[in-house]
Amino acid sequence: MKLGVLCSGGDSPGMNAAIRGAVLRGVEVHGFEMIGFVDGWRGFHDDEWVPLNRAAVRGISPLGGVFLGTSRVQPFVGKRGDEADMQVIRDRVAQHGLDGFLLIGGNGTQTVAHLLSEAGIPAIGLPKTIDNDLGGTDYTFGFDTAVSIAAEAIDRLRTTGESHRRCMVLEVMGRDAGWIALHAGMAGGAQVILVPEFQESIEQICEWVLSVRDRGRSSLVIVAEGFRLEGGGHVTKEGLDVMGRPRLGGIADVLAPLIEARTGIETRSTVLGHLQRGGSPTAFDRVLATRTGMAAADAAHAGRWGTMAGLHGNRIEMVPLADAVGRLKTVPEDRYEEVRLNFG
């Protein structure tokens, strides 16, 4: 059996470990031939690939990023996913002599894996995204690393904020789902956590900040980039992303002067940005990604195409791709309310 490994979308810590797990299980145990496409679908369409064997993946688990490269190049030439697009992919699959794909990515990539499988092009998904917003799995690899980086930033901002009696506002990633903000905020003891799923008024935010000041402390507010003030819209940058959506970012820079003007407390903003994606993955993400890669190779050997390797409890289980991509996994109201009670 010959498999093509392809990474798509934003990079996520643990991708190298996932590739290593899949290759060691696929090549060394099942006798597969495996190749990796450079920069995702770009390499697939441009015929740029590298052989994947034990030597190619030696020592890559602790490394950040992904050695194959990734991109947001679309798989479908017409960007439609219709029969004409599928035939182009079938022709290239035949050209490479592939029996199937292992696709590493988030919601968009797993949606493509599902479309391919439905069209008779064998594919198995490996779920990665720092946002943890993909269904069918309890956690995606990359999330734990992003949370750990954000929690460390909270610890560092807290000391400088306390020294100057300032309110510090930290913006983290999270367009539609606030999992990073929620978990990092809880881990770092933030007094206010603002997520895309639930709006809050500036008056309520300032009330929490003042409550912290009245206790003799300095507030730390963590906010996801997709958070919207009550009655307001998203804060955006110039231009559109590759999906044609407004580019989000800058909500912390909007909140900080509003808080300062209403409370009289000196307030500073920090945008963590792509630091959340970079650096060495945590041990948790390395283990999860490695197990995911091994499970995906085993599933290919068993012919379980059209599935994704999801974490359920402490087990990796193959779930139908259709169940994983139906909707984004967002922060439920009960999870938000249990931490909201402790704000201020």
Sequence and secondary structure as in RCSB ss.txt:
>XXXX:A:sequence
MKLGVLCSGGDSPGMNAAIRGAVLRGVEVHGFEMIGFVDGWRGFHDDEWVPLNRAAVRGISPLGGVFLGTSRVQP
FVGKRGDEADMQVIRDRVAQHGLDGFLLIGGNGTQTVAHLLSEAGIPAIGLPKTIDNDLGGTDYTFGFDTAVSIA
AEAIDRLRTTGESHRRCMVLEVMGRDAGWIALHAGMAGGAQVILVPEFQESIEQICEWVLSVRDRGRSSLVIVAE
GFRLEGGGHVTKEGLDVMGRPRLGGIADVLAPLIEARTGIETRSTVLGHLQRGGSPTAFDRVLATRTGMAAADAA
HAGRWGTMAGLHGNRIEMVPLADAVGRLKTVPEDRYEEVRLNFG
>XXXX:A:secstr
 EEEEEE SS  TTHHHHHHHHHIIIIIIT  EEEEETTTHHHHHHT EEEESTTTTTT TT SS TT      S
 TTSS  HHHHHHHHHHHHHHT SEEEEEESHHHHHHHHHHHHTT  EEEEEB TT  BTTSS  BTHHHHHHHH
HHHHHHHHHHHHHHT EEEEEE  SS  HHHHHHHHHHT SEEE TTS B HHHHHHHHHHHHHTT   EEEEET
T  BTT    EEEEE TTS EEE  HHHHHHHHHHHHH   EEEEE GGGGT S   HHHHHHHHHHHHHHHHHH
HTT  SEEEEEETTEEEEEEHHHHSSSB    HHHHHHHHTT  
